Amino acid sequence: MNELILYSVLLLLVLTHLVLASLLYRKINKNTRLSFHEKNDWRLKALIFPAYYWFQYKKHKARHL
């Protein structure tokens, strides 16, 4: 029973990670002000730590408006 709970929690963490990364990908792709290299940099960051870099991207976007 403990294994089932552990696997369920891990599955939820992975799914949350994927959803956050895909949301950040969409935001990055819609931004026309970023260059090709900047977009690639933000995409890589979104794959690694999407929740942390979501807020970093928002700060970056606010500074450059």
mmCIF file of the C-alpha atoms, coordinates in Angstrom:
data_MODEL
# 
_entry.id   MODEL 
# 
loop_
_atom_site.group_PDB 
_atom_site.id 
_atom_site.type_symbol 
_atom_site.label_atom_id 
_atom_site.label_alt_id 
_atom_site.label_comp_id 
_atom_site.label_asym_id 
_atom_site.label_entity_id 
_atom_site.label_seq_id 
_atom_site.pdbx_PDB_ins_code 
_atom_site.Cartn_x 
_atom_site.Cartn_y 
_atom_site.Cartn_z 
_atom_site.occupancy 
_atom_site.B_iso_or_equiv 
_atom_site.pdbx_formal_charge 
_atom_site.auth_seq_id 
_atom_site.auth_comp_id 
_atom_site.auth_asym_id 
_atom_site.auth_atom_id 
_atom_site.pdbx_PDB_model_num 
ATOM 1  C CA . MET A 1 1  ? 0.000  0.000  0.000   1.00 0.00 ? 1  MET A CA 1 
ATOM 2  C CA . ASN A 1 2  ? 2.862  2.382  0.771   1.00 0.00 ? 2  ASN A CA 1 
ATOM 3  C CA . GLU A 1 3  ? 4.345  1.773  -2.668  1.00 0.00 ? 3  GLU A CA 1 
ATOM 4  C CA . LEU A 1 4  ? 1.053  2.668  -4.321  1.00 0.00 ? 4  LEU A CA 1 
ATOM 5  C CA . ILE A 1 5  ? 0.888  5.962  -2.434  1.00 0.00 ? 5  ILE A CA 1 
ATOM 6  C CA . LEU A 1 6  ? 4.510  6.724  -3.276  1.00 0.00 ? 6  LEU A CA 1 
ATOM 7  C CA . TYR A 1 7  ? 4.007  5.972  -6.979  1.00 0.00 ? 7  TYR A CA 1 
ATOM 8  C CA . SER A 1 8  ? 0.833  8.064  -7.042  1.00 0.00 ? 8  SER A CA 1 
ATOM 9  C CA . VAL A 1 9  ? 2.650  11.032 -5.537  1.00 0.00 ? 9  VAL A CA 1 
ATOM 10 C CA . LEU A 1 10 ? 5.544  10.645 -7.973  1.00 0.00 ? 10 LEU A CA 1 
ATOM 11 C CA . LEU A 1 11 ? 3.129  10.444 -10.892 1.00 0.00 ? 11 LEU A CA 1 
ATOM 12 C CA . LEU A 1 12 ? 1.404  13.644 -9.765  1.00 0.00 ? 12 LEU A CA 1 
ATOM 13 C CA . LEU A 1 13 ? 4.765  15.395 -9.456  1.00 0.00 ? 13 LEU A CA 1 
ATOM 14 C CA . VAL A 1 14 ? 5.790  14.369 -12.960 1.00 0.00 ? 14 VAL A CA 1 
ATOM 15 C CA . LEU A 1 15 ? 2.444  15.399 -14.436 1.00 0.00 ? 15 LEU A CA 1 
ATOM 16 C CA . THR A 1 16 ? 2.611  18.768 -12.677 1.00 0.00 ? 16 THR A CA 1 
ATOM 17 C CA . HIS A 1 17 ? 6.137  19.272 -13.986 1.00 0.00 ? 17 HIS A CA 1 
ATOM 18 C CA . LEU A 1 18 ? 4.985  18.518 -17.531 1.00 0.00 ? 18 LEU A CA 1 
ATOM 19 C CA . VAL A 1 19 ? 2.000  20.857 -17.356 1.00 0.00 ? 19 VAL A CA 1 
ATOM 20 C CA . LEU A 1 20 ? 4.063  23.744 -15.976 1.00 0.00 ? 20 LEU A CA 1 
ATOM 21 C CA . ALA A 1 21 ? 6.758  23.213 -18.607 1.00 0.00 ? 21 ALA A CA 1 
ATOM 22 C CA . SER A 1 22 ? 4.202  23.162 -21.421 1.00 0.00 ? 22 SER A CA 1 
ATOM 23 C CA . LEU A 1 23 ? 2.548  26.358 -20.148 1.00 0.00 ? 23 LEU A CA 1 
ATOM 24 C CA . LEU A 1 24 ? 5.895  28.128 -20.055 1.00 0.00 ? 24 LEU A CA 1 
ATOM 25 C CA . TYR A 1 25 ? 6.719  26.807 -23.544 1.00 0.00 ? 25 TYR A CA 1 
ATOM 26 C CA . ARG A 1 26 ? 3.516  28.355 -24.863 1.00 0.00 ? 26 ARG A CA 1 
ATOM 27 C CA . LYS A 1 27 ? 4.292  31.696 -23.247 1.00 0.00 ? 27 LYS A CA 1 
ATOM 28 C CA . ILE A 1 28 ? 7.808  31.671 -24.673 1.00 0.00 ? 28 ILE A CA 1 
ATOM 29 C CA . ASN A 1 29 ? 6.665  30.800 -28.193 1.00 0.00 ? 29 ASN A CA 1 
ATOM 30 C CA . LYS A 1 30 ? 4.056  33.574 -28.223 1.00 0.00 ? 30 LYS A CA 1 
ATOM 31 C CA . ASN A 1 31 ? 6.600  36.217 -27.228 1.00 0.00 ? 31 ASN A CA 1 
ATOM 32 C CA . THR A 1 32 ? 7.769  37.865 -30.434 1.00 0.00 ? 32 THR A CA 1 
ATOM 33 C CA . ARG A 1 33 ? 10.296 40.122 -28.691 1.00 0.00 ? 33 ARG A CA 1 
ATOM 34 C CA . LEU A 1 34 ? 12.645 37.255 -27.820 1.00 0.00 ? 34 LEU A CA 1 
ATOM 35 C CA . SER A 1 35 ? 15.359 36.242 -30.227 1.00 0.00 ? 35 SER A CA 1 
ATOM 36 C CA . PHE A 1 36 ? 15.834 32.658 -31.352 1.00 0.00 ? 36 PHE A CA 1 
ATOM 37 C CA . HIS A 1 37 ? 18.656 32.105 -28.858 1.00 0.00 ? 37 HIS A CA 1 
ATOM 38 C CA . GLU A 1 38 ? 16.744 33.661 -25.977 1.00 0.00 ? 38 GLU A CA 1 
ATOM 39 C CA . LYS A 1 39 ? 13.769 31.432 -26.728 1.00 0.00 ? 39 LYS A CA 1 
ATOM 40 C CA . ASN A 1 40 ? 15.996 28.360 -26.719 1.00 0.00 ? 40 ASN A CA 1 
ATOM 41 C CA . ASP A 1 41 ? 17.549 29.431 -23.427 1.00 0.00 ? 41 ASP A CA 1 
ATOM 42 C CA . TRP A 1 42 ? 14.144 29.882 -21.782 1.00 0.00 ? 42 TRP A CA 1 
ATOM 43 C CA . ARG A 1 43 ? 12.917 26.560 -23.213 1.00 0.00 ? 43 ARG A CA 1 
ATOM 44 C CA . LEU A 1 44 ? 15.840 24.716 -21.691 1.00 0.00 ? 44 LEU A CA 1 
ATOM 45 C CA . LYS A 1 45 ? 15.209 26.382 -18.357 1.00 0.00 ? 45 LYS A CA 1 
ATOM 46 C CA . ALA A 1 46 ? 11.522 25.417 -18.588 1.00 0.00 ? 46 ALA A CA 1 
ATOM 47 C CA . LEU A 1 47 ? 12.462 21.772 -18.968 1.00 0.00 ? 47 LEU A CA 1 
ATOM 48 C CA . ILE A 1 48 ? 14.678 21.757 -15.891 1.00 0.00 ? 48 ILE A CA 1 
ATOM 49 C CA . PHE A 1 49 ? 12.768 23.805 -13.285 1.00 0.00 ? 49 PHE A CA 1 
ATOM 50 C CA . PRO A 1 50 ? 9.511  25.069 -14.783 1.00 0.00 ? 50 PRO A CA 1 
ATOM 51 C CA . ALA A 1 51 ? 7.974  26.479 -11.574 1.00 0.00 ? 51 ALA A CA 1 
ATOM 52 C CA . TYR A 1 52 ? 11.064 28.496 -10.622 1.00 0.00 ? 52 TYR A CA 1 
ATOM 53 C CA . TYR A 1 53 ? 11.713 29.817 -14.111 1.00 0.00 ? 53 TYR A CA 1 
ATOM 54 C CA . TRP A 1 54 ? 8.048  30.735 -14.610 1.00 0.00 ? 54 TRP A CA 1 
ATOM 55 C CA . PHE A 1 55 ? 8.508  33.503 -12.058 1.00 0.00 ? 55 PHE A CA 1 
ATOM 56 C CA . GLN A 1 56 ? 11.928 34.402 -13.448 1.00 0.00 ? 56 GLN A CA 1 
ATOM 57 C CA . TYR A 1 57 ? 10.419 34.714 -16.925 1.00 0.00 ? 57 TYR A CA 1 
ATOM 58 C CA . LYS A 1 58 ? 7.653  36.972 -15.609 1.00 0.00 ? 58 LYS A CA 1 
ATOM 59 C CA . LYS A 1 59 ? 10.254 39.232 -13.953 1.00 0.00 ? 59 LYS A CA 1 
ATOM 60 C CA . HIS A 1 60 ? 12.322 39.278 -17.143 1.00 0.00 ? 60 HIS A CA 1 
ATOM 61 C CA . LYS A 1 61 ? 9.269  40.110 -19.229 1.00 0.00 ? 61 LYS A CA 1 
ATOM 62 C CA . ALA A 1 62 ? 8.221  42.923 -16.870 1.00 0.00 ? 62 ALA A CA 1 
ATOM 63 C CA . ARG A 1 63 ? 11.692 44.481 -16.989 1.00 0.00 ? 63 ARG A CA 1 
ATOM 64 C CA . HIS A 1 64 ? 11.800 44.544 -20.779 1.00 0.00 ? 64 HIS A CA 1 
ATOM 65 C CA . LEU A 1 65 ? 8.410  46.096 -21.462 1.00 0.00 ? 65 LEU A CA 1 
# 
